[in-house]
């Protein structure tokens, strides 16, 4: 990293995650002059694609092939489709994160290729940055996790809505173009091919986006296993692993958090002198990930020994919980239960009288006092037929069959 000072690198990684790309761009600009920079990194579940915005229409789908074809440690220079046209780029790939990360610098047409020392400096800086990304993802700090979870769900919902909308539109076009009422078969066939290709590309882009924001459960567990084995390499405790039997994908923030929680809990379990065997397993249900740690110790772990620090904070953010089953003399089973989707905010109870108009509330007040229609009419200076009309509306809106039931609701809500 001779071309970059340690002070420069430190200045880059000390920034908030959302501001690191501009700092990387600024650090490399004297070495590799460029007009735009973009990254596609899997550390961030809700925003894996970032750009400085100088190149119009630059998309994540244009960076995905560069990430897939990139070789870590070997920056690539050449022409690639960026912003809808061929541009000179420098692509730097690192595999410090879960599925890699690529930094793309968009250069002026005709820019001279960077020399080997510059490429080495760019690679070293990007490796440090992506390792920094991965540390944040592994630690799953509760505050950042909460923001990630909210943004990830919003992003997923928007993507789903846009995909459904575009699919419906293109399906409609296909339906029209396939109609036998059209005589120009050549034009119809050509337009059908175009629309079908657009549908295929849109679905492929959705799959690419899902691959970045999600992680197959077996892969996520295998990463956890790789992190746990070194902890027990020289220990008397035998580690047994129970991988999930489901191949479904889970949100990246759930996977990161589950690994962090299991690591923290395992360290607590290993503090028991009586433990000789520990089983770590994941199970997926329709709505939850259940990450369990079972030991063969004395069964003396108290609930207060668990969940210290950020474990319970992480679970609170995810709407999860920690279950403990202690059997004296036989061991302890700790299970972190994590919902696979964001917990819905509690729905506030609707006041039973909310749907009534002012006059209807006045009539209901009299009903609650046991007044008959004639007295209600006299008190409110309206006709009896109007009272009957209001009473019928009240019963209908409250979903009750009698004046007595309506009165009971009024008293309950008072």
Secondary structure per residue as TSV (DSSP state, phi and psi in degrees):
chain	resnum	aa	ss	phi	psi
A	1	X	-	360.0	36.1
A	2	X	T	-59.8	-35.3
A	3	X	T	-74.6	-12.5
A	4	X	S	-126.1	133.9
A	5	X	-	-81.1	158.6
A	6	X	H	-62.3	-33.3
A	7	X	H	-62.5	-38.1
A	8	X	H	-65.6	-44.4
A	9	X	H	-63.0	-43.9
A	10	X	H	-60.9	-40.8
A	11	X	H	-63.4	-32.0
A	12	X	H	-69.4	-52.3
A	13	X	H	-80.2	-11.4
A	14	X	T	-80.7	-8.3
A	15	X	S	-76.3	156.2
A	16	X	-	-57.2	151.4
A	17	X	G	-53.8	-37.6
A	18	X	G	-70.7	-13.0
A	19	X	G	-110.6	6.1
A	20	X	H	-71.6	-40.6
A	21	X	H	-57.4	-47.1
A	22	X	H	-59.2	-35.7
A	23	X	H	-69.5	-39.4
A	24	X	H	-61.8	-44.7
A	25	X	H	-60.3	-45.0
A	26	X	H	-65.1	-38.5
A	27	X	H	-66.6	-35.4
A	28	X	H	-90.9	-13.8
A	29	X	H	-55.7	-43.1
A	30	X	T	-65.2	-27.4
A	31	X	T	-89.2	-39.9
A	32	X	S	-130.4	86.7
A	33	X	-	-56.3	132.9
A	34	X	-	-150.7	159.7
A	35	X	S	-101.2	-13.9
A	36	X	E	-160.7	159.5
A	37	X	E	-140.4	149.0
A	38	X	E	-148.8	156.4
A	39	X	E	-135.9	148.5
A	40	X	E	-130.1	105.8
A	41	X	E	-134.6	143.4
A	42	X	T	-91.6	4.9
A	43	X	T	-70.4	-24.1
A	44	X	-	-111.4	107.5
A	45	X	S	-64.6	-33.6
A	46	X	S	-94.8	-19.1
A	47	X	-	-145.7	66.6
A	48	X	-	-70.8	-20.0
A	49	X	E	-110.3	125.9
A	50	X	E	-135.2	147.8
A	51	X	E	-145.1	153.9
A	52	X	-	-78.4	-15.4
A	53	X	S	91.8	7.9
A	54	X	-	-77.6	-24.5
A	55	X	S	-104.3	119.8
A	56	X	T	-63.0	139.2
A	57	X	T	66.9	14.9
A	58	X	-	-63.9	129.2
A	59	X	-	-126.1	160.2
A	60	X	H	-64.4	-33.1
A	61	X	H	-65.3	-24.2
A	62	X	H	-77.6	-27.1
A	63	X	H	-84.3	-25.0
A	64	X	H	-57.2	-43.9
A	65	X	H	-64.0	-33.4
A	66	X	H	-67.1	-37.2
A	67	X	H	-67.0	-43.6
A	68	X	H	-66.4	-36.6
A	69	X	H	-91.4	-11.8
A	70	X	-	-68.2	149.7
A	71	X	B	-112.2	114.8
A	72	X	T	-55.3	133.2
A	73	X	T	90.5	-7.7
A	74	X	B	-131.0	89.5
A	75	X	-	-58.6	148.0
A	76	X	E	-115.6	135.5
A	77	X	E	-119.4	138.5
A	78	X	E	165.8	-163.2
A	79	X	E	-106.3	136.2
A	80	X	E	-144.7	160.0
A	81	X	E	-76.2	113.6
A	82	X	E	-134.4	126.7
A	83	X	T	64.1	27.8
A	84	X	T	87.6	0.7
A	85	X	E	-146.6	166.2
A	86	X	E	-69.8	128.6
A	87	X	E	-135.4	157.1
A	88	X	E	-77.4	128.9
A	89	X	E	-137.2	156.8
A	90	X	E	-118.3	120.3
A	91	X	E	-113.2	125.2
A	92	X	E	-117.9	122.1
A	93	X	E	-111.6	139.7
A	94	X	E	-135.3	147.0
A	95	X	-	-112.1	27.6
A	96	X	S	-69.5	-26.2
A	97	X	S	-94.0	177.5
A	98	X	T	-53.2	-51.6
A	99	X	T	-124.3	26.2
A	100	X	-	90.1	166.7
A	101	X	E	-149.2	141.8
A	102	X	E	-125.6	135.1
A	103	X	E	-107.1	128.2
A	104	X	E	-120.4	122.8
A	105	X	E	-105.2	120.8
A	106	X	E	-90.8	121.8
A	107	X	E	-108.0	165.4
A	108	X	-	-67.2	147.4
A	109	X	T	-60.0	135.1
A	110	X	T	84.9	5.4
A	111	X	-	-64.2	141.2
A	112	X	-	-68.7	141.9
A	113	X	-	-61.1	146.4
A	114	X	-	-75.1	147.4
A	115	X	-	-83.2	176.4
A	116	X	H	-62.8	-38.0
A	117	X	H	-67.7	-36.8
A	118	X	H	-68.0	-42.2
A	119	X	H	-62.2	-40.2
A	120	X	H	-64.7	-40.1
A	121	X	H	-65.4	-42.8
A	122	X	H	-63.4	-40.7
A	123	X	H	-65.4	-44.1
A	124	X	H	-62.9	-43.6
A	125	X	H	-63.2	-43.9
A	126	X	H	-68.3	-34.6
A	127	X	H	-63.7	-41.6
A	128	X	H	-64.4	-44.3
A	129	X	H	-63.3	-45.0
A	130	X	H	-70.7	-32.6
A	131	X	H	-64.9	-36.8
A	132	X	H	-63.3	-42.8
A	133	X	H	-57.1	-47.1
A	134	X	H	-65.2	-34.6
A	135	X	H	-63.0	-42.9
A	136	X	H	-61.9	-42.3
A	137	X	H	-64.6	-40.2
A	138	X	H	-68.8	-39.6
A	139	X	H	-71.4	-28.5
A	140	X	-	46.9	56.2
A	141	X	-	-57.9	132.1
A	142	X	H	-53.1	-42.9
A	143	X	H	-62.3	-48.3
A	144	X	H	-65.8	-35.7
A	145	X	H	-63.4	-40.4
A	146	X	H	-62.3	-44.8
A	147	X	H	-65.2	-40.9
A	148	X	H	-63.2	-42.4
A	149	X	H	-64.3	-44.1
A	150	X	H	-64.2	-47.8
A	151	X	H	-66.6	-37.2
A	152	X	H	-63.6	-43.7
A	153	X	H	-65.3	-40.9
A	154	X	H	-62.2	-44.5
A	155	X	H	-63.1	-44.7
A	156	X	H	-62.4	-39.8
A	157	X	H	-66.2	-42.2
A	158	X	H	-64.2	-43.9
A	159	X	H	-59.5	-44.7
A	160	X	H	-63.1	-42.2
A	161	X	H	-65.1	-44.4
A	162	X	H	-65.4	-41.0
A	163	X	H	-62.4	-44.8
A	164	X	H	-62.9	-41.0
A	165	X	H	-64.9	-46.7
A	166	X	H	-66.6	-39.9
A	167	X	H	-62.2	-42.0
A	168	X	H	-63.0	-42.0
A	169	X	H	-64.5	-46.9
A	170	X	H	-69.3	-34.4
A	171	X	H	-63.8	-37.7
A	172	X	H	-63.4	-41.4
A	173	X	H	-62.0	-43.7
A	174	X	H	-61.1	-40.4
A	175	X	H	-61.1	-41.9
A	176	X	H	-67.2	-46.3
A	177	X	H	-68.8	-23.4
A	178	X	T	-86.4	-3.2
A	179	X	-	-63.2	138.4
A	180	X	T	-74.1	-9.1
A	181	X	T	-72.3	-16.6
A	182	X	-	-86.3	132.7
A	183	X	-	-89.7	-30.6
A	184	X	-	-81.0	85.7
A	185	X	H	-63.6	-34.7
A	186	X	H	-65.0	-45.8
A	187	X	H	-65.8	-39.8
A	188	X	H	-64.3	-44.0
A	189	X	H	-65.0	-41.7
A	190	X	H	-64.2	-44.7
A	191	X	H	-67.6	-35.4
A	192	X	H	-63.0	-42.6
A	193	X	H	-61.9	-41.3
A	194	X	H	-63.2	-45.7
A	195	X	H	-66.9	-39.8
A	196	X	H	-64.3	-40.4
A	197	X	H	-63.5	-38.5
A	198	X	H	-64.6	-40.3
A	199	X	H	-63.2	-44.1
A	200	X	H	-62.6	-43.8
A	201	X	H	-65.7	-39.1
A	202	X	H	-64.3	-42.6
A	203	X	H	-68.1	-36.6
A	204	X	H	-64.9	-39.2
A	205	X	H	-66.4	-37.9
A	206	X	H	-63.3	-40.2
A	207	X	H	-64.6	-41.3
A	208	X	H	-62.3	-41.4
A	209	X	H	-65.3	-40.0
A	210	X	H	-65.8	-37.5
A	211	X	H	-63.3	-32.5
A	212	X	H	-75.1	-40.2
A	213	X	H	-89.4	-9.4
A	214	X	E	-129.9	168.1
A	215	X	E	-142.4	127.4
A	216	X	E	-57.7	136.2
A	217	X	H	-55.8	-43.4
A	218	X	H	-61.5	-39.2
A	219	X	H	-65.9	-41.1
A	220	X	H	-63.0	-40.7
A	221	X	H	-69.7	-37.2
A	222	X	H	-64.5	-35.9
A	223	X	H	-63.0	-41.9
A	224	X	H	-61.1	-44.6
A	225	X	H	-59.0	-40.7
A	226	X	H	-65.1	-28.9
A	227	X	H	-80.5	-28.1
A	228	X	H	-84.5	-34.1
A	229	X	H	-56.7	-43.2
A	230	X	G	-62.9	-26.3
A	231	X	G	-66.5	-27.2
A	232	X	G	-114.8	12.7
A	233	X	T	-59.0	-40.9
A	234	X	T	-112.4	29.1
A	235	X	S	-105.3	155.8
A	236	X	S	-76.8	-9.1
A	237	X	S	-86.9	131.5
A	238	X	E	-90.3	131.1
A	239	X	E	-98.2	124.9
A	240	X	E	-114.0	140.3
A	241	X	E	-120.7	137.3
A	242	X	E	-123.0	93.5
A	243	X	-	-68.5	151.6
A	244	X	-	-66.1	144.2
A	245	X	S	-90.2	7.7
A	246	X	-	-103.5	142.0
A	247	X	-	-99.3	6.2
A	248	X	-	-66.9	159.6
A	249	X	E	-94.2	150.0
A	250	X	E	-125.4	155.4
A	251	X	E	-58.2	142.7
A	252	X	H	-60.0	-37.2
A	253	X	H	-67.9	-32.6
A	254	X	H	-66.5	-43.7
A	255	X	H	-63.5	-46.3
A	256	X	H	-58.3	-46.5
A	257	X	H	-67.2	-41.4
A	258	X	H	-61.0	-42.0
A	259	X	H	-64.0	-45.0
A	260	X	H	-62.4	-40.9
A	261	X	H	-65.7	-45.1
A	262	X	H	-62.9	-42.2
A	263	X	H	-60.1	-44.3
A	264	X	H	-64.6	-43.8
A	265	X	H	-68.5	-36.5
A	266	X	H	-63.0	-38.3
A	267	X	H	-61.7	-36.7
A	268	X	H	-67.1	-44.0
A	269	X	H	-62.0	-39.2
A	270	X	T	-71.5	-11.3
A	271	X	T	-73.7	-12.1
A	272	X	-	-80.2	125.3
A	273	X	T	-67.8	-24.5
A	274	X	T	-83.2	-6.0
A	275	X	-	-80.0	130.8
A	276	X	-	-121.6	-16.1
A	277	X	E	-145.8	137.9
A	278	X	E	-133.0	131.1
A	279	X	E	-111.7	125.2
A	280	X	E	-115.2	124.5
A	281	X	E	-142.6	155.5
A	282	X	E	-121.0	140.2
A	283	X	E	-130.9	138.2
A	284	X	E	-112.0	126.9
A	285	X	-	-104.1	-171.8
A	286	X	S	-62.4	-30.8
A	287	X	S	-126.5	-5.3
A	288	X	E	-138.8	153.2
A	289	X	E	-107.2	125.6
A	290	X	E	-111.9	105.9
A	291	X	E	-101.1	115.1
A	292	X	E	-118.3	148.4
A	293	X	E	-127.9	120.3
A	294	X	E	-122.1	126.3
A	295	X	E	-116.4	170.2
A	296	X	-	-112.0	29.2
A	297	X	S	-77.7	-158.8
A	298	X	-	-77.2	-5.9
A	299	X	S	67.6	42.1
A	300	X	-	-115.9	6.3
A	301	X	-	-69.2	130.1
A	302	X	-	-96.4	150.8
A	303	X	G	-53.5	-31.8
A	304	X	G	-70.4	-17.3
A	305	X	G	-76.3	-15.6
A	306	X	S	-107.9	158.3
A	307	X	S	73.2	17.0
A	308	X	T	-68.9	160.0
A	309	X	T	66.9	-127.9
A	310	X	H	-93.2	-0.7
A	311	X	H	-60.0	-55.2
A	312	X	H	-68.4	-31.0
A	313	X	H	-62.5	-44.0
A	314	X	H	-62.6	-43.8
A	315	X	H	-64.8	-37.9
A	316	X	H	-62.3	-42.3
A	317	X	H	-60.9	-40.0
A	318	X	H	-86.0	-1.6
A	319	X	T	73.0	25.4
A	320	X	-	-99.0	-170.8
A	321	X	E	-152.6	166.5
A	322	X	E	-119.8	117.3
A	323	X	E	-104.3	137.1
A	324	X	E	-127.3	129.8
A	325	X	E	-122.1	106.5
A	326	X	E	-107.3	125.8
A	327	X	E	-121.1	103.6
A	328	X	T	-51.6	129.6
A	329	X	T	87.1	-12.1
A	330	X	T	-120.8	-22.9
A	331	X	E	128.2	-175.9
A	332	X	E	-131.1	140.3
A	333	X	E	-119.2	122.6
A	334	X	E	-112.9	129.4
A	335	X	E	-127.4	120.8
A	336	X	E	-93.9	117.8
A	337	X	E	-101.9	117.7
A	338	X	E	-121.6	119.8
A	339	X	E	-61.9	144.8
A	340	X	S	-82.7	-7.1
A	341	X	S	-135.2	162.4
A	342	X	-	-64.7	131.7
A	343	X	-	-62.0	135.2
A	344	X	-	-71.3	143.6
A	345	X	-	-65.2	140.7
A	346	X	-	-59.1	135.3
A	347	X	-	-82.0	122.8
A	348	X	-	-67.3	138.3
A	349	X	-	-64.8	132.4
A	350	X	-	-83.2	130.8
A	351	X	-	-61.3	130.0
A	352	X	T	-60.4	-21.7
A	353	X	T	-98.1	6.4
A	354	X	T	-59.3	-37.0
A	355	X	T	-80.4	-1.3
A	356	X	-	-88.7	144.7
A	357	X	-	-78.0	170.3
A	358	X	H	-59.3	-45.9
A	359	X	H	-65.6	-37.8
A	360	X	H	-65.0	-36.7
A	361	X	H	-64.2	-39.9
A	362	X	H	-62.6	-44.0
A	363	X	H	-63.0	-41.8
A	364	X	H	-64.3	-35.7
A	365	X	H	-59.0	-42.7
A	366	X	H	-68.4	-38.5
A	367	X	H	-59.4	-41.1
A	368	X	H	-64.9	-22.6
A	369	X	T	-91.3	2.9
A	370	X	T	82.0	14.6
A	371	X	-	-74.5	145.6
A	372	X	-	-87.0	172.7
A	373	X	H	-59.8	-40.0
A	374	X	H	-63.0	-44.7
A	375	X	H	-66.7	-38.8
A	376	X	H	-60.5	-42.2
A	377	X	H	-62.8	-42.1
A	378	X	H	-66.1	-42.9
A	379	X	H	-66.2	-37.2
A	380	X	H	-98.2	-1.2
A	381	X	T	59.2	45.7
A	382	X	-	-131.8	171.0
A	383	X	-	-81.1	160.5
A	384	X	H	-64.5	-35.7
A	385	X	H	-63.5	-35.0
A	386	X	H	-68.0	-37.9
A	387	X	H	-61.8	-45.2
A	388	X	H	-59.5	-39.7
A	389	X	H	-62.3	-45.2
A	390	X	H	-66.1	-40.0
A	391	X	H	-61.7	-42.8
A	392	X	H	-61.7	-42.2
A	393	X	H	-64.6	-39.7
A	394	X	H	-62.5	-47.8
A	395	X	H	-60.8	-39.9
A	396	X	H	-67.2	-45.7
A	397	X	H	-68.6	-34.8
A	398	X	H	-84.0	-10.6
A	399	X	T	68.7	35.6
A	400	X	-	-119.9	168.1
A	401	X	S	-107.2	-12.2
A	402	X	S	-141.8	162.8
A	403	X	H	-64.5	-34.9
A	404	X	H	-63.9	-41.5
A	405	X	H	-65.7	-38.8
A	406	X	H	-62.8	-43.0
A	407	X	H	-63.1	-37.8
A	408	X	H	-65.2	-39.8
A	409	X	H	-63.1	-39.5
A	410	X	H	-62.4	-45.7
A	411	X	H	-65.4	-35.4
A	412	X	H	-68.2	-32.9
A	413	X	H	-87.3	-12.7
A	414	X	-	-70.2	360.0
